Amino acid sequence: MSLSIEECGPRDAYAAACPCRDMLDLLANKWSALALGALEDGPRRFGDLRGRLQGISPKVLTHTLRRLEEHGLVTRTIYPAVPLHVEYALTPLGRDACEPLTALRVWVERNIDRFPANAPAPA
C-alpha cells in the first residue's frame, strides 16, 4: 500500500514510502521513456507506436500505455469507426516528462561509444 503525498511528508524519492518512487519506476522503464518520446511529434495509433518501438511486444506496449494513461502522461482517444480507431497522445504532464527523458536519450546516443565494450547486451 503506498502513501499519498500528504501522508508522505516532504517529497523525498529516497524515502521508502514516498509516492515519487512509483513515478520514477514508471519513467525509468525503457519502454515508458521510449513510448513517450515516440509521441512527442503528435498522436499515434497503436500499430504506429509498435512499429516505431522496435522489439516491443503487443502485450508489453499495451501494459506500458495503460500505465502511462493511469499516471496522467498519455490520453487514449477512441474514434468510432469500422475498424475502431484508437490514438494515443501526450498530456501536458507527459510533454513535460519528455524534456528530461529526451535529454537522457540524446546523451546515451551521443555517448554510446564511451561505454565499456563488454557491458551486457540490452534485454
ROFI-982176 format. One line per 5 residues: number of its first residue (from 1); their letters; for each residue x, y, z of N, C-alpha, C. Coordinates in pm, 1 decimal, always signed. Layout:
REM ROFI-982176
NUM	a	X Y Z X Y Z X Y Z | ...
This chain:
REM ROFI-982176
1	mslsi	+85.0 -118.1 +0.0 +0.0 +0.0 +0.0 +88.8 +123.4 +0.0 | +68.8 +213.2 -94.5 +150.3 +334.2 -98.5 +78.0 +448.0 -26.2 | +156.8 +540.7 +20.2 +102.6 +656.0 +91.8 +71.8 +768.2 -5.6 | -21.3 +853.4 +31.0 -49.1 +970.1 -51.0 +61.3 +1071.8 -28.2 | +64.3 +1171.7 -112.3 +166.2 +1276.4 -98.4 +152.6 +1345.6 +36.2
6	eecgp	+28.1 +1366.9 +80.7 +6.4 +1432.7 +209.3 +60.9 +1348.1 +324.7 | +43.0 +1216.0 +317.0 +89.2 +1125.8 +422.8 +240.1 +1106.2 +420.9 | +301.1 +1127.1 +306.4 +444.3 +1103.0 +289.7 +528.6 +1210.2 +357.5 | +475.1 +1330.1 +367.5 +554.5 +1441.0 +419.1 +631.7 +1504.1 +304.5 | +754.2 +1549.4 +332.1 +832.6 +1612.8 +225.5 +852.9 +1516.4 +108.8
11	rdaya	+847.1 +1569.8 -9.8 +870.4 +1486.1 -128.0 +1017.7 +1448.7 -131.2 | +1042.6 +1322.4 -106.5 +1179.7 +1272.4 -99.6 +1182.9 +1133.8 -161.5 | +1226.8 +1125.6 -285.6 +1228.2 +998.0 -356.5 +1318.0 +895.3 -289.4 | +1406.1 +937.9 -201.2 +1492.2 +843.5 -129.1 +1418.4 +778.1 -12.7 | +1304.1 +835.1 +27.3 +1224.8 +778.1 +136.4 +1142.4 +661.5 +82.5
16	aacpc	+1146.5 +550.4 +151.6 +1081.2 +427.5 +105.3 +932.0 +446.5 +80.4 | +864.7 +527.0 +159.0 +720.1 +542.6 +147.4 +677.7 +654.6 +52.3 | +771.4 +722.7 -7.8 +737.0 +837.6 -91.9 +669.5 +792.1 -221.8 | +554.2 +850.5 -256.5 +485.9 +813.7 -381.1 +564.0 +852.9 -506.7 | +667.8 +933.0 -491.4 +751.6 +968.1 -606.5 +814.3 +843.5 -668.4
21	rdmld	+836.7 +742.2 -586.6 +903.1 +621.3 -635.1 +823.9 +551.1 -744.5 | +693.2 +551.7 -733.2 +611.4 +487.1 -835.6 +629.6 +557.4 -970.0 | +631.9 +690.2 -967.5 +650.9 +765.5 -1091.2 +792.1 +745.1 -1145.7 | +891.6 +742.1 -1057.4 +1028.7 +716.2 -1102.4 +1039.2 +578.4 -1165.4 | +974.0 +480.3 -1104.6 +975.3 +344.8 -1159.0 +915.3 +343.5 -1299.2
26	llank	+806.2 +414.6 -1317.8 +740.9 +420.4 -1448.3 +829.8 +489.0 -1551.2 | +883.5 +605.4 -1516.7 +961.5 +683.1 -1613.4 +1099.1 +623.3 -1640.9 | +1154.0 +548.0 -1546.2 +1285.1 +486.6 -1566.2 +1276.0 +359.8 -1651.0 | +1156.5 +313.0 -1677.8 +1136.2 +195.4 -1761.7 +1165.2 +233.5 -1906.8 | +1247.8 +154.5 -1974.6 +1286.8 +191.6 -2111.6 +1167.5 +204.9 -2204.7
31	wsala	+1068.0 +115.0 -2193.4 +954.1 +122.4 -2284.9 +867.8 +244.6 -2257.5 | +854.3 +282.2 -2131.3 +778.0 +403.4 -2099.6 +847.1 +525.7 -2158.2 | +977.2 +535.6 -2135.1 +1053.6 +650.6 -2184.5 +1049.2 +657.2 -2336.5 | +1063.5 +542.0 -2402.7 +1061.9 +541.0 -2549.0 +921.5 +567.9 -2604.2 | +818.9 +517.1 -2538.0 +681.3 +542.9 -2583.6 +648.9 +691.3 -2573.7
36	lgale	+688.1 +754.3 -2463.5 +665.2 +898.6 -2450.3 +738.7 +973.8 -2560.8 | +863.0 +936.2 -2585.5 +940.6 +1000.8 -2691.6 +878.4 +982.4 -2828.4 | +821.9 +864.4 -2853.0 +759.1 +836.7 -2982.3 +633.1 +920.5 -3003.0 | +575.0 +969.2 -2894.4 +453.9 +1051.0 -2903.2 +483.1 +1201.2 -2909.0 | +610.0 +1238.0 -2900.0 +644.3 +1381.0 -2899.0 +600.5 +1454.8 -3025.1
41	dgprr	+600.4 +1385.9 -3138.4 +564.6 +1451.4 -3264.7 +414.6 +1456.3 -3289.7 | +336.3 +1399.8 -3198.3 +192.1 +1403.4 -3214.1 +129.8 +1267.8 -3188.7 | -3.3 +1264.2 -3189.3 -75.3 +1139.2 -3161.2 -37.0 +1028.8 -3258.6 | -42.8 +906.2 -3206.6 -13.3 +788.7 -3289.4 -110.3 +677.0 -3256.4 | -134.9 +595.1 -3354.9 -213.7 +474.4 -3334.1 -122.8 +365.5 -3278.6
46	fgdlr	-185.4 +263.0 -3220.8 -112.4 +153.8 -3157.9 -11.2 +91.4 -3255.0 | -55.4 +61.3 -3375.9 +33.4 -0.5 -3474.9 +151.0 +87.7 -3511.0 | +126.7 +218.8 -3518.5 +235.8 +313.1 -3546.4 +338.8 +311.7 -3433.4 | +288.7 +310.5 -3309.8 +379.2 +305.9 -3194.7 +459.1 +176.4 -3195.0 | +392.2 +66.2 -3221.3 +460.5 -63.3 -3222.0 +569.2 -66.9 -3329.0
51	grlqg	+541.9 -7.0 -3443.9 +642.3 -0.5 -3549.5 +760.5 +86.9 -3512.4 | +733.1 +195.1 -3442.6 +839.8 +287.5 -3400.5 +925.7 +226.5 -3290.3 | +862.9 +152.4 -3199.3 +933.1 +93.6 -3085.0 +974.2 -49.2 -3119.8 | +1074.5 -60.9 -3202.9 +1119.2 -192.7 -3248.7 +1153.3 -282.6 -3131.0 | +1101.2 -405.0 -3134.5 +1133.5 -502.6 -3031.4 +1031.1 -514.7 -2921.0
56	ispkv	+933.4 -426.0 -2915.9 +832.8 -433.5 -2809.2 +720.2 -528.3 -2853.2 | +673.2 -609.2 -2760.6 +561.9 -699.0 -2791.7 +430.5 -621.8 -2775.1 | +324.0 -667.7 -2840.9 +194.1 -601.0 -2823.2 +149.8 -599.6 -2677.3 | +176.1 -708.5 -2605.6 +136.8 -717.3 -2464.8 +209.3 -612.6 -2380.2 | +338.3 -597.8 -2400.3 +416.5 -500.4 -2323.1 +376.5 -358.4 -2361.0
61	lthtl	+352.5 -333.8 -2488.9 +310.1 -199.8 -2530.3 +174.9 -164.9 -2469.4 | +82.2 -258.6 -2470.2 -49.4 -235.6 -2409.8 -34.2 -202.7 -2261.9 | +44.6 -281.9 -2190.6 +66.9 -259.0 -2046.9 +132.2 -122.4 -2022.5 | +231.1 -89.6 -2103.7 +301.6 +38.6 -2089.8 +206.5 +155.8 -2112.6 | +127.9 +149.8 -2218.6 +34.9 +259.1 -2248.3 -71.4 +273.3 -2140.1
66	rrlee	-117.8 +160.8 -2086.1 -215.6 +167.6 -1976.7 -156.6 +236.3 -1854.6 | -34.2 +200.8 -1819.0 +30.3 +264.0 -1702.9 +51.7 +413.2 -1726.8 | +95.9 +449.9 -1846.2 +116.7 +591.0 -1877.5 -15.1 +667.9 -1871.7 | -121.8 +604.7 -1916.3 -254.3 +667.9 -1910.2 -301.0 +680.8 -1764.8 | -284.0 +575.6 -1685.6 -323.6 +578.4 -1543.9 -251.4 +687.4 -1466.5
71	hglvt	-128.7 +717.3 -1505.5 -49.5 +819.2 -1436.2 -63.5 +958.4 -1498.6 | -154.4 +973.0 -1593.8 -184.0 +1104.2 -1649.8 -82.9 +1156.9 -1749.3 | -1.3 +1068.9 -1807.2 +101.1 +1112.4 -1902.9 +55.3 +1100.1 -2047.6 | -44.2 +1014.1 -2071.2 -92.6 +985.1 -2206.3 -245.2 +979.9 -2203.0 | -305.5 +1024.8 -2311.3 -450.2 +1007.5 -2327.8 -474.4 +904.2 -2436.8
76	rtiyp	-586.4 +838.0 -2423.9 -629.5 +737.6 -2522.1 -763.5 +784.3 -2574.3 | -770.8 +809.3 -2704.6 -894.4 +856.4 -2766.7 -943.8 +750.4 -2864.0 | -1069.9 +712.4 -2846.1 -1132.3 +613.5 -2933.9 -1222.1 +686.4 -3031.8 | -1199.7 +662.3 -3160.5 -1282.5 +720.5 -3266.0 -1374.4 +611.0 -3319.8 | -1506.4 +633.8 -3312.1 -1599.1 +530.4 -3360.1 -1591.4 +517.9 -3512.1
81	avplh	-1536.8 +409.9 -3554.3 -1523.3 +381.5 -3697.4 -1512.7 +230.8 -3711.8 | -1519.7 +184.9 -3832.6 -1500.1 +42.5 -3858.6 -1380.0 +31.1 -3950.7 | -1269.9 -27.3 -3904.8 -1246.9 -77.2 -3768.8 -1224.6 +38.7 -3672.1 | -1231.9 +5.9 -3543.0 -1213.6 +105.0 -3437.2 -1079.5 +176.2 -3453.6 | -1078.4 +304.6 -3431.7 -957.7 +386.1 -3445.8 -924.2 +440.8 -3307.3
86	veyal	-808.5 +403.7 -3254.2 -764.1 +449.0 -3121.8 -632.6 +522.2 -3139.0 | -623.4 +640.8 -3078.7 -499.0 +718.4 -3082.6 -452.1 +747.1 -2941.6 | -320.8 +752.0 -2927.2 -256.6 +787.2 -2801.3 -184.3 +919.0 -2822.2 | -191.5 +1005.5 -2720.8 -128.2 +1136.6 -2729.3 -75.3 +1175.8 -2592.0 | +24.1 +1262.1 -2591.9 +79.2 +1313.6 -2466.9 -16.6 +1412.5 -2403.2
91	tplgr	-23.9 +1409.4 -2271.9 -91.6 +1513.6 -2196.3 +11.8 +1623.2 -2169.2 | -28.7 +1737.3 -2115.0 +71.3 +1837.4 -2077.0 +176.4 +1779.8 -1979.9 | +133.3 +1696.0 -1887.1 +228.1 +1632.7 -1794.5 +323.8 +1541.3 -1869.3 | +272.8 +1466.2 -1965.3 +357.5 +1378.9 -2046.2 +458.1 +1457.1 -2127.7 | +412.8 +1570.0 -2183.1 +504.0 +1655.7 -2259.8 +614.7 +1709.6 -2168.8
96	dacep	+579.7 +1747.2 -2045.8 +680.7 +1794.3 -1950.2 +781.7 +1683.7 -1919.0 | +734.0 +1559.5 -1906.3 +822.9 +1447.3 -1875.6 +918.8 +1419.0 -1991.1 | +878.9 +1452.7 -2112.2 +963.6 +1425.6 -2228.8 +1093.2 +1505.6 -2227.2 | +1089.2 +1624.1 -2168.7 +1209.6 +1708.5 -2171.3 +1330.5 +1638.6 -2108.6 | +1324.0 +1595.0 -1983.3 +1441.7 +1527.1 -1927.3 +1466.5 +1389.7 -1989.8
101	ltalr	+1360.4 +1319.3 -2029.9 +1379.0 +1188.3 -2091.5 +1447.2 +1200.1 -2227.1 | +1410.9 +1302.3 -2303.9 +1475.7 +1325.2 -2433.3 +1622.5 +1360.0 -2412.7 | +1650.1 +1442.9 -2313.3 +1789.6 +1478.6 -2284.4 +1871.0 +1354.1 -2249.2 | +1813.3 +1264.5 -2170.6 +1883.2 +1141.9 -2133.7 +1904.2 +1053.1 -2255.9 | +1799.8 +1036.1 -2339.4 +1812.0 +953.7 -2459.3 +1918.7 +1008.5 -2552.5
106	vwver	+1921.2 +1139.1 -2573.5 +2021.0 +1202.1 -2661.1 +2160.1 +1183.4 -2603.4 | +2174.1 +1198.6 -2471.1 +2305.0 +1179.3 -2407.0 +2355.9 +1037.0 -2429.6 | +2267.3 +938.8 -2412.3 +2307.3 +798.8 -2433.2 +2347.7 +776.9 -2578.8 | +2268.8 +828.4 -2672.9 +2300.8 +810.8 -2814.9 +2435.3 +874.4 -2850.0 | +2463.7 +988.9 -2792.5 +2590.3 +1058.2 -2821.5 +2710.9 +991.0 -2756.1
111	nidrf	+2687.9 +923.3 -2646.1 +2798.8 +868.1 -2568.8 +2808.1 +716.4 -2571.9 | +2730.3 +650.1 -2654.5 +2727.4 +504.3 -2654.9 +2865.9 +444.3 -2678.3 | +2949.4 +510.2 -2756.8 +3084.3 +458.3 -2783.8 +3177.3 +470.2 -2663.9 | +3139.6 +545.5 -2564.2 +3222.8 +562.8 -2444.9 +3199.9 +454.2 -2341.1 | +3090.9 +378.5 -2355.2 +3060.2 +274.8 -2258.3 +3148.8 +153.7 -2283.6
116	panap	+3180.9 +78.4 -2180.5 +3267.1 -39.7 -2199.5 +3206.7 -136.9 -2301.3 | +3294.4 -188.7 -2386.5 +3250.7 -280.7 -2490.4 +3198.3 -410.6 -2434.9 | +3241.6 -448.1 -2313.8 +3199.3 -574.4 -2257.2 +3075.4 -560.5 -2166.9 | +3007.2 -447.8 -2178.3 +2884.4 -428.8 -2099.7 +2780.5 -527.8 -2150.1 | +2691.4 -573.9 -2061.2 +2589.2 -670.4 -2103.3 +2500.5 -611.3 -2213.0
121	apa	+2458.1 -695.9 -2303.7 +2368.4 -652.7 -2412.1 +2232.6 -617.2 -2350.8 | +2162.0 -520.1 -2411.4 +2029.8 -482.6 -2358.2 +1933.4 -600.0 -2368.5 | +1843.6 -604.1 -2271.5 +1742.7 -711.9 -2270.0 +1630.8 -684.6 -2364.3
